[in-house]
């Protein structure tokens, strides 16, 4: 069976193996890139709000009815997770926020209506560390999943 020039140009030269969810997976990867860019752009206002809440008047700090311990843990947990989405190096981000928690708590000694309190710094650092551990687990799982998708689709 001979091929002429017209049919040779119509045949695909390189064909990727695709499963049923290939386009959905690519859309998920593109959405993650958009989320990461948005998180990077939002990181400066988040840091500014954190500093204002920590060093501003006490009435400006958001509080829950669950106590200041919970507020410190969940606050630094959430902010650290947010930054781990923007910069996926969880232990570096977590370490930075552990230092920030201690620094902001120490700087409260210079504000007129607050005092520095070591357990508050420890609770903030614990929230940042917990978020780093959780983010490391999910980032590792995502990378393993992405590698398996690449190997099944045929990308190198």
Secondary structure, DSSP 4 states (H G I P E B T S, - for coil): ----HHHHHHS-SS-----TTHHHHHHHHHHHHHHHHHHHHHHHHHHHHHHHHHHS-GGGS---TT-HHHHHHHHHHHHHHHHHHHS--HHHHHHHHHHHHHHHHHHGGGSTT----HHHHHHHHHHHHHHHHHHHHHHHHHHHHHHHHHHHHT--
